[in-house]
Amino acid sequence: MRTWGPLTAVCLGTFMLLLDVTIVVVALPDMAGALNASLSDLQWVIDGYALALAALLLGVGAAADVLGRRRLNVAGTALLALASLGCGLATNAEVLVAARAHC
């Protein structure tokens, strides 16, 4: 049973990541209308997330070796949840881009 726990945690984290990206891509037209966002703003919604993910990936992996994988996995999941809440509460495109870049 000890081998299934970490595998389940990684699978759930990957599922959350893919679900987040998929929801944003599907919702882009509605976001553009509701937030009066330009095409450039919508590009930053997608690119800000990808840029932050790519920039932090190696550093967080090294930090996980030092601080513990479980602790950083829980912290990352909590950060993703808070940033997703910020995205849902965004009132304009700038706030949405900032929240997405913190996912």
N, C-alpha and C positions, 0 to 999 in steps of 0.2 A: 504494500500500500504506500510505502514511502516514495516510490518512484512515480506514482500517479499524481501526487500533490503538486510537485514542481511543474510537471507537464501540463496539468490542468491550469495552473496559474499562468503559464506562458501562453497557452491556447486562448484563455479568456482575455488576456492583455492584447494579443494579436487581433482577436475578434473585435474588441473595443476600438482599436486603432482603425481597422478596416471599416467598421460601422460608422465611425466618425467621419472618415473621408467620404464614404458613399453618401451619407446624409447631406453633407455640405454640397457635393457635386449636384445632387438631385435638387436641392433647395436654392441653388444660385439664382434662377430666374425670379423666384418669389422674394429672395433677399434684395435683389436689384430694385424691385418695385417698392418694397416696404421701407427700405433704407435710402432710397434715391441714390444708389451707388452707381458709379461709372464702371465701365469695363476694366479700367485700371484698378479700381478698388476691388473688384471681384477677383482679378488676377492675384492681388496681394492677399486676399483671403486664403487662396489655395497655396500660393508660394511662401507666404509667411510661415505657415504650418510646416511645410516641407523643409524650409531653410532652418527653422528652429530644431526640428527633429534631426536633421543631418548634422547640425553643429553640436548638438548635445550628446549624440549617440555614443561616440567614443569616450568622451569624458565621463559620462554616467556609467559606462561599462567599467572603466578603471576605478571609479568611486565605489562601485558595487563590490569589487574585489576587496577594498579596504573596509568599507562600512557595513557590508553584508547585503546580499542579494535580496533577501526577503524585505528588509527595511526599505531599500530603495524601490522595490517593486510596489510596496504599499504606498510610499510617498509619491511615486509617479502616478499611480492610479488615483490617489486623492487630488493631485495637481490637475490631472486630466478632467476629473469630475468638476472641480472648481472653475477651471477655465471653460469648460463646456457650459456651466451655469452662466458665466460671464458672457459667453457668446449668445446664449438664449435671451439674456437681458439687455443686449446691446441696442442702443437707440439710434446709432448712426454707423456709417461704414468704418470710421476710424476706430471706434471702440471695438467693433467686430474684428478688425484686423489685429489690434493689440491683443485681444483675448485669444485669437487663434494662434498668434505667435507664441503665446505662453503655454499652449497645449503641449 
